[in-house]
């Protein structure tokens, strides 16, 4: 009986030992996972912020008549570009010419009367010395002379007013720009301040208006300081750039970018409480006059190119805590690294991979897992796949052999 029990114990021990060895081998094989890695690289990156904007005219005015009369001439083609001071409309001026002539006649009469009053005053002064007239009579002569002088001044003003009214019969362009269609027909009676004649907008330069959120304002560091845009190609050097080191570009709906950059020229003095946004305007030369008021475009704010750390986009992992990467340490263990991402590099396609900027959380030269992510987690041990990672494979061999 004792022999049977002993044999049973020995058999059980043998089975347990075999199972333990099998499990140990399985665990050992599961601990090490083969992965591919990519090295954290320093790449040139130009920060870019894109916003939808609308073109606005720097000057935009509705043209109205300032006097009443019949429209007799139009001196432009509808939709034409006109120059500052160019004659646009003429109103029948015959009544106003007559008013100027009448004012001139009244002024001539008043001046003749003033001459007589002045002579009478001089004669009275001589008679007063001789005792020919009293002081009261002399005071009357002085009053007549002053009254005649005042009448002359009043009629001079009346003549100037008549000439001003006459000048209003010729409506001229207050600035250079593009004029709309005519809102009135020839022969139509126009009234001051109520009859719209046409609309005129300036088209070179133009403003481009857009809105930024409070977060974007802080990120772009928009302030109220004044700096001239330092880009030597900028044709708007007279415009103050108040967006720091950001250079402002403009893209048309077709995707074509304007040749010359503009400058941030206006930042509103308060946040719109309804939208939580801030109005910003940029000024562009628009030398080829392709931009028209009301047109929608894209404004692109760009900084000077700086060196930033970058990794392949597909290496980025995300969970409830945010973006993170899996780093391979020198002992081939995996650790988690939380990161703050920037923009995707437009010129960052390399070896079939798209690269993304990492603003915080990495050091240049570190290695991140880019393939095999689904099989590892923080604390795992990994084996580096040498295929396609010659530099890493060489380093792996050196570490494994102690540099021999």
C-alpha positions in Angstrom: 0.0 0.0 0.0 2.9 2.3 0.8 4.6 1.5 -2.5 1.4 2.4 -4.4 1.1 5.7 -2.6 4.7 6.6 -3.2 4.4 5.8 -6.9 1.3 8.1 -7.1 3.1 11.0 -5.5 6.1 10.6 -7.8 3.8 10.5 -10.9 1.9 13.6 -9.7 5.2 15.5 -9.1 6.4 14.6 -12.6 3.1 15.9 -14.2 3.2 19.2 -12.2 6.8 19.8 -13.2 6.0 19.3 -16.9 3.1 21.6 -16.7 5.1 24.2 -14.9 7.8 24.1 -17.5 5.2 24.4 -20.3 3.5 27.4 -18.7 6.9 29.0 -18.0 7.8 28.7 -21.7 4.5 30.1 -22.8 4.7 33.1 -20.4 8.3 33.7 -21.4 7.3 33.8 -25.1 4.4 36.1 -24.4 6.5 38.6 -22.4 8.6 39.7 -25.4 6.8 41.2 -28.4 8.4 42.1 -31.7 7.6 45.8 -32.7 8.9 48.4 -35.0 10.0 51.8 -33.7 10.7 55.3 -35.1 13.2 57.8 -33.8 11.9 61.2 -32.6 13.3 63.6 -35.1 13.9 67.4 -35.1 12.1 68.8 -38.2 11.6 72.3 -39.5 8.0 73.4 -38.8 6.2 76.6 -39.6 3.2 77.1 -37.3 0.0 77.9 -39.3 -3.5 79.0 -38.3 -6.2 79.1 -41.0 -9.5 81.1 -40.7 -12.4 81.9 -43.0 -12.6 85.6 -43.7 -14.5 88.1 -45.8 -13.1 90.9 -48.0 -14.1 94.4 -47.0 -13.5 97.7 -48.8 -11.3 100.2 -46.8 -13.6 102.9 -48.1 -17.3 102.2 -48.9 -19.7 105.0 -49.6 -23.2 105.6 -51.0 -23.3 108.6 -53.3 -26.3 111.0 -52.7 -27.3 114.3 -54.2 -26.8 117.4 -52.0 -29.2 119.6 -54.0 -32.5 119.1 -55.7 -32.6 119.1 -59.5 -32.9 117.0 -62.6 -30.1 114.6 -63.5 -28.8 115.6 -67.0 -25.5 113.7 -67.5 -23.6 110.6 -66.3 -19.9 110.5 -66.9 -18.9 106.9 -66.2 -19.7 103.3 -67.4 -21.4 101.2 -64.8 -18.9 99.0 -63.0 -15.9 101.1 -64.1 -12.9 102.0 -62.0 -12.9 105.7 -61.3 -10.3 108.1 -60.0 -10.5 110.4 -57.0 -12.1 113.7 -58.2 -13.5 112.3 -61.4 -16.8 113.8 -62.5 -19.6 111.2 -62.1 -23.0 113.0 -62.4 -24.3 116.4 -63.4 -27.5 118.0 -62.2 -29.2 120.8 -64.1 -27.4 123.9 -62.8 -29.3 126.8 -64.5 -31.1 127.7 -61.3 -27.9 127.6 -59.3 -26.0 129.7 -61.8 -28.8 132.3 -61.6 -28.5 132.3 -57.8 -24.8 133.0 -58.0 -25.4 135.8 -60.5 -28.1 137.3 -58.2 -25.7 137.1 -55.2 -23.0 138.8 -57.1 -25.3 141.7 -58.2 -26.5 142.2 -54.6 -22.9 142.2 -53.4 -22.0 144.9 -56.0 -24.9 147.0 -54.8 -23.9 146.6 -51.2 -20.3 147.6 -52.0 -21.5 150.7 -53.8 -23.6 151.7 -50.8 -20.7 151.0 -48.4 -18.6 153.4 -50.5 -21.1 156.1 -50.2 -21.4 155.6 -46.4 -17.7 155.6 -46.0 -17.4 159.0 -47.9 -20.3 160.5 -45.8 -18.5 159.4 -42.7 -15.3 161.1 -43.8 -17.2 164.3 -44.7 -18.9 164.2 -41.3 -15.6 164.0 -39.5 -14.5 167.2 -41.2 -17.7 169.0 -40.4 -17.6 167.8 -36.8 -14.3 169.6 -36.3 -15.7 172.8 -37.8 -18.8 172.5 -35.7 -21.0 172.0 -38.7 -22.7 168.9 -37.3 -23.3 167.6 -33.8 -21.7 164.5 -32.3 -25.1 162.7 -32.5 -25.2 163.2 -36.2 -21.6 162.0 -36.5 -22.6 158.8 -34.6 -25.4 158.2 -37.0 -23.0 158.5 -40.0 -20.7 155.9 -38.2 -23.6 153.6 -37.7 -24.6 153.8 -41.4 -21.1 153.0 -42.4 -20.9 150.0 -40.1 -24.3 148.7 -41.3 -23.2 149.0 -44.9 -20.0 147.1 -44.1 -21.9 144.3 -42.4 -24.2 144.0 -45.4 -21.2 143.5 -47.6 -19.9 140.7 -45.4 -23.3 139.1 -45.4 -23.7 139.2 -49.1 -20.1 137.8 -49.6 -21.2 134.8 -47.5 -24.4 134.5 -49.5 -22.4 134.5 -52.7 -20.1 131.7 -51.3 -23.2 129.7 -50.4 -24.6 130.1 -53.9 -21.3 128.9 -55.4 -21.2 126.0 -53.0 -24.7 125.0 -54.0 -23.7 125.3 -57.7 -20.7 123.0 -57.1 -23.1 120.3 -55.6 -24.6 120.0 -59.1 -21.4 118.2 -60.1 -21.0 114.9 -58.2 -17.4 113.7 -58.1 -15.7 110.6 -56.8 -14.4 111.2 -53.3 -11.7 108.5 -53.7 -10.4 106.0 -56.3 -12.3 102.8 -56.6 -15.0 100.8 -58.5 -18.4 102.3 -59.0 -21.7 100.3 -59.1 -24.5 100.7 -61.5 -26.4 103.9 -61.6 -29.5 104.0 -59.3 -31.2 106.8 -61.1 -32.1 107.5 -64.7 -31.2 110.6 -66.8 -33.9 113.2 -66.4 -35.0 112.0 -63.0 -35.6 114.5 -60.2 -33.1 113.9 -57.4 -33.5 115.1 -53.9 -30.8 115.9 -51.4 -29.8 113.1 -49.0 -32.7 110.8 -50.0 -32.0 109.9 -53.7 -29.2 107.3 -53.9 -27.1 107.8 -57.1 -24.6 104.9 -56.9 -22.2 103.1 -54.6 -18.4 103.4 -54.7 -15.9 101.1 -53.0 -12.1 101.2 -52.9 -10.4 98.0 -54.1 -6.7 98.7 -53.5 -5.9 98.1 -50.7 -8.6 96.0 -49.1 -9.3 94.8 -45.6 -10.0 91.1 -44.8 -12.1 90.6 -41.7 -12.2 87.5 -39.6 -13.0 86.4 -36.0 -10.8 84.5 -33.5 -11.9 82.8 -30.3 -10.5 83.7 -26.9 -8.3 80.6 -27.0 -7.0 81.4 -30.5 -6.3 85.0 -29.4 -4.1 83.7 -26.5 -2.4 81.1 -28.7 -1.6 83.7 -31.4 -0.5 86.2 -28.8 -2.5 89.0 -30.5 -1.9 92.2 -28.7 -2.3 95.9 -29.2 1.3 96.7 -29.9 2.3 98.2 -33.2 5.0 96.7 -35.4 5.8 97.0 -39.1 5.6 93.8 -41.0 9.2 92.8 -41.4 8.7 90.8 -44.6 10.7 92.6 -47.3 8.2 91.4 -50.0 5.3 93.1 -48.3 3.9 95.9 -50.4 1.9 97.3 -47.4 4.9 98.5 -45.4 2.9 101.6 -44.5 0.4 99.4 -42.7 1.3 98.6 -39.1 1.4 94.8 -38.3 0.1 94.3 -34.7 0.2 90.5 -34.7 3.8 90.1 -33.5 5.9 87.7 -35.5 2.9 86.2 -37.5 2.9 86.8 -41.2 -0.5 87.0 -42.8 -1.2 85.3 -46.1 -4.4 85.0 -48.1 -5.8 82.1 -50.1 -8.5 82.3 -52.7 -11.3 79.7 -52.9 -9.4 78.0 -55.7 -6.5 77.3 -53.2 -4.2 79.8 -54.9 -2.3 81.9 -52.5 -1.8 85.7 -53.1 1.8 86.6 -54.0 2.4 89.2 -51.3 1.5 88.9 -47.6 -0.6 91.4 -45.8 -0.5 92.8 -42.2 -2.8 92.7 -39.3 -4.1 96.2 -39.1 -6.9 96.1 -36.6 -7.9 94.2 -33.5 -11.2 95.0 -31.8 -11.1 96.4 -28.3 -13.5 93.9 -26.8 -14.8 90.3 -27.0 -18.2 89.8 -28.5 -20.2 88.4 -25.6 -22.7 86.7 -27.9 -20.1 84.7 -29.8 -17.1 84.8 -27.5 -14.9 85.9 -30.5 -12.7 88.9 -31.3 -12.9 90.7 -34.7 -9.5 91.1 -36.5 -8.7 92.8 -39.8 -5.8 92.3 -42.1 -4.9 94.7 -44.9 -3.7 93.5 -48.4 -2.4 95.5 -51.3 -4.7 93.8 -53.9 -2.5 95.3 -56.6 -4.0 93.0 -59.3 -7.5 93.9 -58.0 -8.7 90.3 -57.9 -10.3 90.7 -54.5 -13.7 92.2 -54.3 -15.7 93.3 -51.2 -18.0 90.6 -49.9 -15.8 87.8 -51.2 -15.0 84.9 -48.9 -11.3 83.8 -48.6 -9.0 82.0 -46.2 -6.6 83.9 -44.0 -3.5 82.0 -43.1 -1.3 83.2 -40.2 2.2 81.7 -40.3 5.3 82.0 -38.0 8.9 81.8 -39.0 10.1 78.2 -39.5 11.3 76.7 -36.2 12.8 73.3 -35.3 10.3 71.0 -33.5 10.2 67.3 -32.5 8.1 65.1 -34.7 6.9 61.5 -34.8 4.8 59.4 -37.2 1.1 60.2 -36.9 0.2 56.5 -36.6 2.3 56.1 -33.5 -0.1 58.4 -31.6 -2.4 56.7 -29.1 -5.4 58.3 -27.4 -7.5 57.6 -24.3 -9.6 59.5 -21.8 -6.4 61.1 -20.4 -5.4 62.5 -23.8 -2.7 61.8 -26.4 0.2 59.6 -25.5 3.1 57.5 -27.1 4.7 54.2 -26.1 8.5 54.7 -25.6 11.1 51.9 -25.8 13.6 52.5 -23.0 17.2 51.3 -23.0 16.3 48.0 -21.3 13.7 47.3 -24.0 10.8 47.9 -21.6 7.8 50.0 -22.7 6.7 53.2 -20.9 3.8 55.5 -21.5 4.5 59.2 -22.3 1.7 61.8 -22.4 2.3 64.4 -25.1 0.9 67.7 -26.4 0.5 67.6 -30.2 0.9 70.4 -32.7 0.1 70.4 -36.4 0.6 67.8 -39.0 3.6 68.6 -41.1 2.6 69.3 -44.7 6.1 68.4 -45.9 6.3 65.6 -43.4 5.6 62.6 -45.6 8.7 60.4 -45.3 9.1 56.6 -46.0 5.3 56.5 -46.5 4.6 58.0 -43.1 2.9 61.3 -42.1 4.6 63.1 -39.3 3.1 65.3 -36.6 4.7 67.9 -34.3 4.9 67.0 -30.6 5.1 70.3 -28.7 5.6 68.8 -25.2 6.5 65.4 -23.7 9.4 64.1 -25.9 13.1 64.4 -26.3 14.9 64.2 -29.6 16.6 60.8 -30.1 14.0 58.8 -28.2 12.3 55.8 -29.9 8.5 55.4 -30.1 6.7 52.3 -31.1 5.1 52.7 -34.5 4.1 49.2 -35.4 2.7 46.4 -33.1 1.0 48.8 -30.7 -2.0 46.5 -30.2 0.2 43.9 -28.6 2.1 45.9 -26.0 1.3 48.2 -23.0 3.4 50.1 -20.4 5.7 47.6 -18.7 6.0 45.2 -21.6 9.3 43.9 -22.9 9.8 44.2 -26.6 12.1 43.0 -29.3 13.0 45.4 -32.1 12.1 44.4 -35.6 15.3 45.0 -37.6 13.5 45.1 -40.9 13.2 48.8 -42.1 15.0 50.0 -38.9 18.7 49.6 -39.7 19.9 52.2 -37.2 17.8 50.7 -34.4 18.8 47.2 -35.4 22.4 48.1 -35.2 21.9 49.7 -31.8 20.0 46.7 -30.6 22.8 44.3 -31.6 25.4 46.5 -29.9 23.3 46.6 -26.7 22.6 42.8 -26.8 26.3 41.9 -27.3 27.7 44.6 -24.9 29.2 46.5 -27.8 31.4 43.6 -29.0 
